[in-house]
Amino acid sequence: MLSRRNIRIKVLQSLFMMGRDPEVSAEEAVESYRQSLESSQKLYLFNLYSLIRTAQFAVEDTERKKAKYLPSEEDKKFSAKLYENEVLQSLAKQKALQELFEEMALDSLLEEDIARKYYKTFAKTQEYKDYVHKGEGIPAHREAVLSMYRILVKTEIFEESMEDHFATWEDDRSLIVGAVKKTIKALPQTPELYRTFRPDYEASVEFGEAMLEKVIEEESDLEGIIAPALENWDVERVANIDMILLKMALCEFMHFSSIPTKVTLNEYVEISKMYSTDKSKDFINGILDKLMKQLKEEGKIQKSGRGLQD
């Protein structure tokens, strides 16, 4: 579920760290990149764990309502199906997933009172009330779990919990939320979809790690290619983030033959919108377009594969 854009962003972050601290070695930058990938996986699993743990409080809520001295008709009809339904249980009963939760000690990151507050927040919604009294069948169960997650990620307490435990939450938020929703939508048919979140070797090593090492190795050469294209700009005046993006894009142009140049250019323009100034997208687009044409004329861009000879 980690896309190449996610990988590019993590490479960018490691290179930015090196730029801010000259004492950071290439080996440390690579290790930081690897740890960032691990952190994203743990963050995704923590979101799943939080979802399951939150739903478990439906059992406690049911017992409390049934134990009342004079339970109302509504109390009598209440059930713990938010947790006990086959959609959520298909995930909760995944032995390998539970082992991952335990291995990463995710229970230590989520206090019981916090999970209870998550549940109470969802329990107050009309969506939950309608589900408890009317929801039946897999589509209804799935929508209830999705609704619970959508509401949780909008709460301040959920945001604070993620930020407290994961420095990458702000950067990974959209990726993680999208991945969790995709996982829920695959239940109960494909409960093992969580296994696909970890990046494969090609994406994480052959692309991401290789790019990181190549940019570090060829930094002065890449800067030498960029400088003449800046025209009235000195290299020192270019924002650090923008310079890193230009170097990464050049590296991708010249060393990753299976990625179309237009894809590379568009990707770095989009990333600049996320991480740099308002004017950066036009600056990045203009410089990369110029360098792309120049490098093609010099024969330094060689793309292979069907449809890549552009």
N, C-alpha and C positions, 0 to 999 in steps of 0.2 A: 504493500500500500504506500510505501515511500516512493514518491516519484523522483525523476531526475531533477526537477526543480528543487525539491526538498534537499536532495544531495548537494546541489550547487550552493544552496544557502548555507549548509553546514560547512562546506569548503570555504565559502566567503567568511564565515565567522572565525574559522581557525586562522585564516590569513590576516584578518583584521586584528586578531589577538597578537599575532607576530609583529604586526606593524606598530602596535602600541607599546610593546615591550621587546626591545632589541635582544634581551637575554633569553627569550624563548627560542629554543632550537627547533630544527625541522622535525626531529623525532618527537619532541613535545607537542608540536602542532598536529602531527599525525595522530598521536595518542589522544589529544583533545578532540579531534574529529571522530575517532572511534568511540570515545566516551559519549559524545553527543548523540551518536546513533543508538547506543545502549540506553541513554536517558530517554530518548523518544519512545523506544519500545516499552520501557518501564512506565512511562507516563500513560501510554495507551492501555497497558494492563491495569494500571491503578484506576483509570476511568471505568474499566469493566468491573473491577473489584468493588469500587464505590457503588456502582449500579446494583450489583447483586446484594451487597451488604445493606443498602438502603431498602430494597424490596423485602428483605428478611423481617423488617420491623412491622410488616403487615401481619405476621404471625403474632407478635406481641400485642399489636392493636386488637386483633381478633380475640385473643384470650382476655384482654382487659374488658372489652365490651361484653363478652359472655359472662364474665365474673361479676357483673353489676348485680346488686341486690334486686333491682327492678329494671332489667334490660328492656329497652323499647323494642318495638317490632323491627325497627331499622337495625338495632344492635343485633337482634337475633338472626337477621338475614345477612349480616356482614360476614365476609369470608376473607381468607388470606390468599386469594387467588392471584394477587399481584406477584407474589413470590412462588406460589405453588403451581402456577400454570405451566404447560408444557414448553412454552417458548422460553421463559426464563430458566426453567429447570434443565433444558437441553444445554444451557451454558454452565449453570451452576454445578451440574453433575459431570462436567468434563474433568476427569481425574488429572490429566496432564496440565490443564489450566490451573487447577487448584494447587498442584505441585509448584508451578511457576509463582503463584501468589505467595506460597510459603517460602520458596527459595529467595524471593526478593523482599521478604518480611513486610509485605504491603499492609498487613494488619496493624503494624506499628505506626503507619502513616495516617491512619483514619481512626480518630477517637470515636468511641461509641456514641457520645453525646452529639457529635457532629453528624454522624450517619442518621441518628434519630431526628435531628433537625431537618435533614434532607427529606426524610419520609414525611414529617409533619407539614413541610412546605407543599409537597405534592398532594398530601391528603386533603388539604384545604381547597383544592381546585375542583371545578365542576367536572373536568375531564375524569378525574379519579372517581368522583361520586357516581357519575354516569356509568363508568366501567364496572364498579363494584355491584351495582344493581341491575345492569343490563348487558354488560359485555360478555359475549360467549364466542367460542371458536378462535382458531389461530389468528385470523386477521385482527380481531379485537384485542387479544392478548399482546400481539406484536405492537399494535398501535399504542397500547397503554404503556408498555415499556419504553417505546420511543418518546411518548409524551412526557414521561417521567424524566428522561434524560434531557430533553429539550428545555424543560423547566429548570432543572438543576443547573445546567451550564449558564443560565441567565442570572442566577442568584449570586449575591456578593460573597456569601460564605463559601460557596463552591470555588469561586475565583481565588479567594484568599487562600484556601486550602491548597489549590494547585500551585499557586505562586510561592507559598511557603516551602513546599517540598521540591519544586522543580524550577530551576532557573530558565529552562527552555520553554516553559508554558506559553509565554507571550508569542514566541516565534512559531511554536508547534500547534497552537490552539486550533486553527482551522483544519490542519491535517488530522489531529487527534479526534476532534468532534466528528469530522466526516468519516473517519475510519470506524469509530464506534457505531455511528448510525448505520453504516454499511454492514457491520457485523450483526447488529440487531435485526436488520431487514432480511438477513440470510437464515435467521432462526425460524423453526427448529431444524430445518432441513440440513443446514451446513454449520453446525456449532463449532467445527474446527477451523473456521475461517480466520480466527485470531492468529493462526500459525503463519499466515501470509504477510503479517505486518512487518516482520523483520526483513530488511533489505537483502536481496540475494547478492551473491559474490560479484556478479557482473556490475551491478549498480553501485555497491558500496566500495568495492576494491578496484576493479578494472576501470571504473569510471571515476568515482569520487576520490579515492585515495591516490590513484594515478595522476589525476589532475592536480591535486594539492601538491604532490611531490614535484611534478613537472613545472608548476608555476614558481615554486621556491627555487628549483634548480636553474631555471632560465629567467629569473626575475630581471636581471640587468639587460639581457637580450630583448626581452619583451618591452621593457621601458624604452630601449633604443629604437624599436619599431614605432612605438606610440608617439614619442616626442615630436618628430617632424610633422605628424598629422595634426598637432595641436595648434599650428599656425601662430596666432597671437597670444597663446597661453603658455606659461612656463609650467614645466612638470610639477614644480613645487606648489603651484596655485591650484592644481586639480585636487578635489576632495579625495581623501584616502579611500573611501568606499568606491568612488568612481574609478580610481586608478586600478584598484583590485579587480573590479568587474571587467575593465578593459583587458587586463592581463589574462584573466580567466577565459574570456571570450576568444582572445587571440590563440591561446593554448588549445581551445576546443576547435577552432578553425583548422589549425595546423596538425594536430596530433590525434584527433578522434574522427577517423575517416567515415564512420557510419552515421554521423550526425549531420544533417543538412545545414548549410551555412545560414539559411533563413531562419531555421529553428533556433540556432544558437543566438543570432542577433535578436530575435523577438524575445527569447527567454531572458537575456540580460537587460533588455529595456524594461521588461515587466518587473524584474527583481529590483531595478533601480527605483521604480515607483514605490516599492515597499520599504526600501532601506536608505534611500538617499534624498536629495532635495527635490523640490518641485521642478526645477530646471534640468535635473540630471537626465531624465528620459530622453529629451531632445539632444542633449550633449552626447550621451552614450550612443544613441541611434546614429547621429551624424558622423561621429568618429569611427564607429564600427563599420558603417556602410562604406566609408572612404577606404579604410584599411582592408576590408574584404575584397574590394575591387583591385586594390594595389597588390595584395598577396596572390590573388588569382593570376594577375598579369605576370607576376614573378614566378609562377609555378609552385608556390609554397603551400597552396591548398589543393590537396588531392583527395577527392571524395570517391569512395567505392561503393558499389551496390546499386541495385536498380532504382532509378529515379533520383540519384544523388549527384549526377553529373550536371549540376546547375552552374 
